[in-house]
Amino acid sequence: MKRKSVLWGLTGVMGILGFMFSVQVSSRLRTQMTPLSSYVDLRTQVQEQVQENQLLMNEVSKDRAQLAMYQAAQGHGGEMMAALQQDARTVAAQAGLTPVIGPGLRITIQYDPSLPYIQQYAGLFEATADQQLGLLVNDLFANGAKAISINGQRLVTTSSIRLVTTINNITSLQVNTVPITMPYVVTVVGDVNRMQAVLTINEVVAQLALMQEQCTVTSFTGSRSVTVPGYNGPLPGTWAKEVQGR
């Protein structure tokens, strides 16, 4: 009987020691992992602050250059007007209100019934044209495009590409709220090599062919160039009116 009691006692002591050891090990692991996690978080915050600081420094540099231009023209009406006009042209170009000419691509998308019919993909482009074109222009902007238009409609920060269904159940594609029809012609000014590379990597031509859409990509380099027109739609605040205090 005493032997059994001793065995049970030893078993209890070993269980307690094992529990204490596991708690100590897990505590050490947490102690070791916490500084690493904190270091990673701190490093991420530092990188974000560095990026934000760089953006702010760029803005400060632009503002200083603009201020220097105004100060140089101070007291000279003609020079001040020229400075303001130059500033207005710069803002218009950045907003996409002026045409852009240069090397680029022309991408034409057109339904082609002679391409193989694959039931899985048949009619998919027609049903998702806004999404397909949206992905295409996003990839181009991310890879060297400076200006893009679709069927003559310039894409700016407020642009929209939408499939709209009328009350007669007719669906049409609209860019900047302007209806457009096939062929869809995407005109791009920018880094031709980078833009062609992303089209190749994403297999854009082959993917559209699966949906019976012929995609033709024409490059313009050297003495050849393309023109992306300026945006001519309404601007934010066009219909805004000042409200007089009552």
Residue pairs with C-beta under 8 A, 6 or more apart in sequence:
66 87
69 83
69 86
69 87
70 80
70 83
72 79
72 83
73 79
73 80
73 82
73 83
74 80
89 98
92 98
92 230
93 100
95 156
95 157
95 231
95 235
96 147
96 154
96 155
96 156
96 157
96 230
96 231
97 230
97 231
98 230
99 227
99 228
99 229
99 230
100 146
100 147
100 189
100 227
100 228
101 189
101 225
101 226
101 227
101 228
102 146
102 189
102 190
102 225
102 226
103 189
103 190
103 192
103 220
103 221
103 222
103 224
103 225
103 226
104 145
104 187
104 188
104 189
104 190
104 192
104 195
104 219
104 220
104 225
104 226
104 228
105 140
105 186
105 187
105 188
105 190
105 192
105 195
105 196
105 217
105 218
105 219
105 220
105 226
106 185
106 186
106 187
106 188
106 217
106 218
106 220
106 226
107 136
107 185
107 186
107 187
107 188
107 199
107 215
107 216
107 217
107 218
108 183
108 184
108 185
108 186
108 214
108 215
108 216
108 218
109 125
109 182
109 183
109 184
109 185
109 186
109 208
109 213
109 214
109 215
110 182
110 183
110 184
110 213
110 214
110 216
111 125
111 126
111 182
111 212
111 213
111 214
112 212
112 213
112 214
113 212
115 209
115 212
115 213
115 214
116 212
117 212
118 210
118 212
121 210
121 211
121 212
122 211
122 212
123 211
124 211
125 132
125 208
125 211
125 212
125 213
126 171
127 163
128 163
129 163
129 173
129 184
130 161
130 162
130 163
130 173
132 208
133 150
133 161
133 173
133 184
133 186
134 161
136 186
136 204
137 145
137 148
137 150
137 155
137 161
137 186
139 198
139 199
139 202
140 148
140 186
140 188
140 190
140 195
140 198
141 148
142 198
143 191
143 194
143 195
143 197
143 198
144 190
144 191
144 192
144 193
144 194
144 195
145 188
145 189
145 190
145 191
145 195
146 189
146 190
147 154
147 155
147 188
147 189
147 190
147 228
148 154
148 155
148 186
148 187
148 188
148 189
148 228
149 155
149 186
149 187
149 228
149 229
150 161
150 175
150 180
150 184
150 185
150 186
150 187
151 175
151 180
151 181
151 184
151 185
152 229
153 159
153 175
153 176
153 178
153 180
153 233
154 176
154 228
154 229
154 230
154 231
154 232
155 175
155 176
156 231
158 235
158 236
159 175
159 176
159 231
160 174
160 175
160 176
160 177
161 173
161 174
161 175
162 173
162 174
163 171
163 172
163 173
163 174
164 171
164 172
164 173
164 174
164 179
165 171
166 172
172 179
172 180
172 181
173 179
173 180
173 181
173 184
174 180
176 231
176 233
177 233
178 233
187 226
187 227
187 228
188 195
188 226
188 228
189 225
189 226
189 227
189 228
192 219
192 220
192 221
196 217
196 219
199 205
199 217
204 215
205 215
205 217
208 214
208 215
209 215
220 226
